Amino acid sequence: MRLLFEWIEEFRKVNISLQYYLHINPYELELNEWARKVKELEWIRQEEAKANKT
């Protein structure tokens, strides 16, 4: 049960990040479109981390 709770928490965090960074409603996306946006978000966050290191 704990694993399910952790997975749901992570899913919620990802959806909140999609709303915050990409200004989209993740609940309106098809599954493959949602997955592409998650990858896009990961790239954005990685680039931000690189920029903050310098």
C-alpha positions as CSV (number, residue, x, y, z in Angstrom):
1,M,0.0,0.0,0.0
2,R,2.9,2.4,0.8
3,L,4.3,1.9,-2.6
4,L,1.0,2.8,-4.2
5,F,0.8,5.9,-2.1
6,E,4.4,6.9,-3.1
7,W,3.5,6.4,-6.8
8,I,0.4,8.5,-6.5
9,E,2.3,11.3,-4.8
10,E,5.0,11.3,-7.5
11,F,2.2,11.3,-10.2
12,R,0.6,14.3,-8.6
13,K,4.0,16.2,-8.3
14,V,4.6,15.6,-12.0
15,N,1.1,16.8,-13.0
16,I,1.6,19.9,-10.8
17,S,4.9,20.6,-12.5
18,L,3.4,20.3,-15.9
19,Q,0.8,22.9,-14.9
20,Y,3.4,25.2,-13.4
21,Y,6.1,25.0,-16.0
22,L,4.2,24.3,-19.2
23,H,0.9,25.9,-18.4
24,I,-1.1,22.9,-19.5
25,N,-3.8,20.8,-18.0
26,P,-2.2,17.3,-17.8
27,Y,-5.6,15.7,-17.3
28,E,-6.7,16.7,-20.8
29,L,-3.7,15.0,-22.5
30,E,-3.7,11.6,-24.1
31,L,-1.3,9.2,-22.5
32,N,1.5,9.4,-25.2
33,E,1.1,13.2,-25.3
34,W,1.4,13.3,-21.4
35,A,4.6,11.2,-21.6
36,R,6.2,13.5,-24.2
37,K,5.4,16.5,-22.0
38,V,6.9,14.8,-19.0
39,K,10.1,14.2,-21.0
40,E,10.1,17.9,-22.1
41,L,9.7,18.9,-18.5
42,E,12.6,16.7,-17.5
43,W,14.8,18.4,-20.1
44,I,13.7,21.9,-18.9
45,R,14.6,21.1,-15.3
46,Q,18.0,19.6,-16.3
47,E,18.8,22.8,-18.3
48,E,17.7,24.9,-15.3
49,A,20.0,22.9,-13.1
50,K,22.9,23.4,-15.4
51,A,22.3,27.1,-15.6
52,N,22.2,27.4,-11.9
53,K,25.5,25.7,-11.4
54,T,27.4,28.4,-13.3
